[in-house]
Amino acid sequence: MSNTGAILKDNLWTSNPIFMQILGICSALAVTNLLVNTMIMTLGVVFVTAMSSFTVSLIKQLIPRKVRMIVQTLIIAFYVIIVDVLLRAYLPDISRALGPYVGLIITNCIIMGRAEAFAQSNPPLASAWDGATSGFGYMAVLLTIAFVRELFGFGTLFGYQVLPDAFEPWIIMVTPPSAFFLLGIIIWIGKTIMNREGAPA
């Protein structure tokens, strides 16, 4: 398998940032009640993770080691501000719905983790790919949670009614505890499958 393919498999499955590393789960509880909001939020994370890793890798030789984490945080904040400004300008309703959670992308452990674990010791393009695929791994889990929550909490998908009018929405699905339980189920399923794959024949 090529290095590109290995990075993709690792970040989507083997070392998925959510169900394997248990990182970035706060947003799983906060923004996964609607698929549209989740999609926009996770695309923002993909962009910030990819561009932050690319930038850190590009200028790593210029960053004094003692202040590298401060510089990394500033780089991440720069890209988060870009995402926030674009959302405010072009998607104001979603920007208002997401509220402070866009700004909190800065504190997402996945972004800093990829900058430290990969971008510091790899070339820029590989680092950007690693950051993007980490974001896609994060996106896949959050969209799965949002799919279940919106479907059973509102009877809709991406805002379109898909369940019959007679369906009684499950109120618990629109509350944060439902995301917590769904996340636990995904982690359990993922680890179970991975343990079976690793078991001797």
C-alpha positions in Angstrom: 0.0 0.0 0.0 1.3 3.5 -0.9 2.1 5.9 1.9 -0.9 8.0 0.9 -3.2 5.0 1.1 -1.7 3.9 4.5 -2.3 7.4 5.9 -5.9 7.3 4.7 -6.6 3.9 6.2 -4.9 4.8 9.4 -6.9 8.0 9.9 -10.2 6.7 8.7 -10.0 3.4 10.6 -6.9 2.1 12.4 -6.3 5.3 14.4 -9.6 7.1 13.8 -9.4 10.2 16.0 -12.7 9.6 17.7 -13.4 5.9 18.2 -9.8 4.9 18.5 -8.0 7.9 20.1 -11.2 9.3 21.8 -10.3 12.9 20.7 -12.5 15.8 19.7 -15.6 14.2 21.3 -17.0 17.5 22.8 -18.3 18.6 19.4 -19.9 15.1 18.9 -22.2 16.0 21.8 -22.8 19.6 20.8 -23.4 19.9 17.1 -24.7 16.5 15.9 -28.4 17.1 16.2 -28.7 18.2 12.6 -26.8 16.9 9.5 -26.4 20.3 7.9 -24.8 21.8 11.0 -22.6 18.8 11.4 -21.5 18.8 7.8 -20.4 22.4 7.9 -18.7 22.0 11.2 -16.7 19.0 10.2 -15.8 20.5 6.8 -14.4 23.4 8.8 -12.3 21.0 10.9 -11.0 19.2 7.8 -9.9 22.6 6.3 -8.3 23.8 9.6 -6.6 20.5 10.3 -5.2 20.2 6.7 -4.0 23.8 6.4 -2.6 23.9 10.0 -0.6 20.7 9.4 0.6 22.0 6.0 1.7 25.4 7.5 3.4 23.8 10.6 5.3 21.4 8.3 6.3 24.3 5.9 7.8 26.5 8.6 8.8 24.0 11.3 12.5 24.8 10.8 11.8 28.4 11.6 9.9 27.8 14.8 12.0 27.8 18.0 11.3 24.5 19.8 10.4 26.2 23.1 7.5 28.1 21.6 6.3 25.7 19.0 3.0 24.9 20.6 2.2 28.6 21.0 3.0 29.2 17.3 0.9 26.1 16.4 -2.0 27.5 18.3 -1.7 30.9 16.5 -1.6 29.1 13.2 -4.7 27.1 14.1 -6.5 30.2 15.3 -5.7 32.0 12.0 -7.5 29.3 9.9 -10.4 29.1 12.4 -10.9 32.8 12.0 -11.0 32.3 8.2 -13.7 29.6 8.6 -15.7 31.8 11.0 -15.6 34.9 8.7 -16.6 32.8 5.7 -19.6 31.3 7.6 -20.7 34.7 8.9 -20.5 36.1 5.3 -22.0 33.3 3.3 -24.0 31.0 5.7 -25.2 33.4 8.5 -28.0 31.1 9.6 -25.7 28.2 10.1 -23.1 30.5 11.7 -25.7 31.5 14.3 -26.8 27.9 14.8 -23.3 26.8 15.5 -22.6 29.8 17.8 -19.4 29.6 19.7 -18.6 26.0 18.6 -16.8 27.3 15.4 -14.4 29.3 17.6 -13.8 26.2 19.8 -12.3 24.4 16.8 -9.1 26.0 18.1 -9.2 23.7 21.1 -9.9 20.5 19.1 -7.2 18.0 20.2 -7.2 16.4 16.8 -5.7 19.5 15.1 -2.9 20.0 17.6 -2.3 16.3 17.8 -1.7 16.0 14.1 0.6 19.0 14.1 2.7 17.5 16.8 2.6 13.9 15.8 2.9 14.2 12.1 3.6 17.7 10.7 6.6 18.3 12.8 8.5 15.4 11.2 7.0 15.1 7.7 6.9 17.2 4.4 4.1 19.7 3.8 2.0 17.8 1.3 2.0 14.6 3.3 1.2 16.6 6.4 -1.8 18.3 4.6 -3.0 14.9 3.5 -2.6 13.5 7.0 -4.6 16.5 8.4 -7.3 16.2 5.9 -7.8 12.5 6.4 -7.8 12.9 10.1 -10.6 15.4 9.6 -12.5 13.0 7.3 -12.2 10.3 10.0 -13.7 12.8 12.5 -16.4 13.8 10.0 -17.4 10.2 9.3 -18.2 9.5 13.0 -20.0 12.8 13.6 -22.1 12.4 10.4 -23.1 8.9 11.5 -24.2 10.3 14.9 -26.0 13.2 13.3 -27.8 10.9 10.8 -29.4 8.9 13.6 -30.1 11.9 15.8 -31.8 13.9 13.1 -33.7 11.0 11.7 -35.2 9.8 14.9 -35.3 13.2 16.7 -37.0 15.2 13.9 -37.9 12.6 11.2 -35.8 14.5 8.7 -32.5 14.2 6.9 -30.7 17.5 5.9 -34.0 19.2 6.8 -36.2 17.1 4.5 -39.0 15.1 5.9 -38.3 11.4 5.3 -40.4 9.7 8.0 -44.2 9.7 7.8 -46.2 12.3 9.7 -47.5 9.6 12.1 -43.9 9.1 13.4 -43.5 10.3 16.9 -40.1 12.0 17.3 -37.8 10.6 20.0 -37.2 13.6 22.2 -34.1 12.1 23.7 -32.4 12.2 20.3 -32.3 16.0 20.3 -30.6 16.1 23.6 -26.8 15.8 24.2 -27.1 12.5 26.2 -28.2 10.7 23.0 -24.9 11.7 21.3 -23.0 10.4 24.2 -24.7 7.0 24.0 -24.4 6.8 20.2 -20.7 7.7 20.4 -20.3 4.9 23.0 -22.0 2.4 20.7 -19.7 3.5 17.7 -16.6 3.1 19.8 -17.7 -0.3 21.0 -18.5 -1.5 17.5 -15.3 -0.1 16.1 -13.1 -1.6 18.7 -14.9 -5.0 18.5 -14.3 -5.2 14.8 -10.7 -4.2 15.1 -10.1 -6.8 17.9 -11.6 -9.5 15.6 -9.4 -8.3 12.7 -6.3 -8.6 14.9 -7.2 -11.9 16.4 -5.2 -14.9 15.1 -7.0 -17.1 12.6 
